[in-house]
Amino acid sequence: DGGITQSPKYLFRKEGQNVTLSCEQNLNHDAMYWYRQDPGQGLRLIYYSQIVNDFQKGDIAEGYSVSREKKESFPLTVTSAQKNPTAFYLCASATETSTDTQYFGPGTRLTVL
Amino acid sequence: GQNIDQPTEMTATEGAIVQINCTYQTSGFNGLFWYQQHAGEAPTFLSYNVLDGLEEKGRFSSFLSRSKGYSYLLLKELQMKDSASYLCAVGGSNYQLIWGAGTKLIIKP
């Protein structure tokens, strides 16, 4: 089955710790995205990548980092510099351009204690 | 600036019809998407409009007017499982989608 997986579904971390969220896709999509969703707000773009070994900052990249060493994988690290990291994190992928439908993984709910 | 507006919440009755509106102001336009998101889950794709007019897909239809910066999602024969948030998103000029905050639709028996 083709799709996008994110793990874990729920994640708890202590303040000051870095944490890495996994995102894997087997759809052969070139583009991958990380969003953050907070209650009552639209999805906000953290980082995106159009091709392997290249990625761009989105609207709220501060305190986050990514890598794109393989086409299938786009992990997101939430660093201790992110001031309010508790949120629902969604990974998405698309074939290439902004006209293509983005397909989402199930999301990771991160809670920082 | 770039802006997408949708009503925050709507209520409708099972079996009825509901129209969810979306207005947008964006730099660049590469189509408008509607997604459905159940509570605690990921958004799932519903429709895509890039030309003016109505696109029908079963119980769901989506309309676009580019000159007015306006779209709506029409849901017919509402079912309880349609209770969800509906997200409007516009494809911008730089490989990004600009997202509205979503409309929470509550279906009552």
Boltz contact constraints between the chains, C-beta under 6 A:
constraints:
  - contact:
      token1: [A, 41]
      token2: [B, 101]
      max_distance: 6.0
  - contact:
      token1: [A, 42]
      token2: [B, 99]
      max_distance: 6.0
  - contact:
      token1: [A, 42]
      token2: [B, 100]
      max_distance: 6.0
  - contact:
      token1: [A, 42]
      token2: [B, 101]
      max_distance: 6.0
  - contact:
      token1: [A, 43]
      token2: [B, 99]
      max_distance: 6.0
  - contact:
      token1: [A, 45]
      token2: [B, 96]
      max_distance: 6.0
  - contact:
      token1: [A, 90]
      token2: [B, 42]
      max_distance: 6.0
  - contact:
      token1: [A, 98]
      token2: [B, 30]
      max_distance: 6.0
  - contact:
      token1: [A, 98]
      token2: [B, 91]
      max_distance: 6.0
  - contact:
      token1: [A, 98]
      token2: [B, 95]
      max_distance: 6.0
  - contact:
      token1: [A, 99]
      token2: [B, 30]
      max_distance: 6.0
  - contact:
      token1: [A, 99]
      token2: [B, 31]
      max_distance: 6.0
  - contact:
      token1: [A, 99]
      token2: [B, 91]
      max_distance: 6.0
  - contact:
      token1: [A, 101]
      token2: [B, 45]
      max_distance: 6.0
  - contact:
      token1: [A, 104]
      token2: [B, 42]
      max_distance: 6.0
  - contact:
      token1: [A, 104]
      token2: [B, 43]
      max_distance: 6.0
  - contact:
      token1: [A, 106]
      token2: [B, 42]
      max_distance: 6.0
  - contact:
      token1: [A, 107]
      token2: [B, 42]
      max_distance: 6.0
